Amino acid sequence: MRIPALIAAAALGLAATVPAAPLLAQVKLAASTPAAGAKAKGTKVVTLTFSEKLNPSDVGATIVMTAMPGMKDHPEMLIRNFTASWSADGKTMTLTLKKPLPAGTYDVRWEATGADRRATKGVVTFTVS
Ligand SMILES: [Cu+2]
């Protein structure tokens, strides 16, 4: 009796309170290396695995150093020396650094537009010693 219930709710102006199962789920980060909160060592590769196949041109990622041992008030420092590549299944983006990341705290900030055409963003924070 799902349809009559929806019609009744709409008639009462309550359609927004009816939980609707979206046909397309919003893109999510399924996994990363290093993982969020990880204490890593000698990191030269960062991977982001998404919940669905993505078009590489719909995804952006930056690596930002936010803290460094022994340095107070470290300004955000954009790490640029990496190249991005994609897995054959279109779900995993790999950022390969030219040199391992120096000791410090990093944010990997990503933004992706999935099949539902909604942009989602997120951040993975980890520490390198
Ligand atoms: Cu730094």
Residues whose N, C-alpha, C, O or C-beta is under 5 A from the ligand:
A	BS01	CU	M65 M68 M77
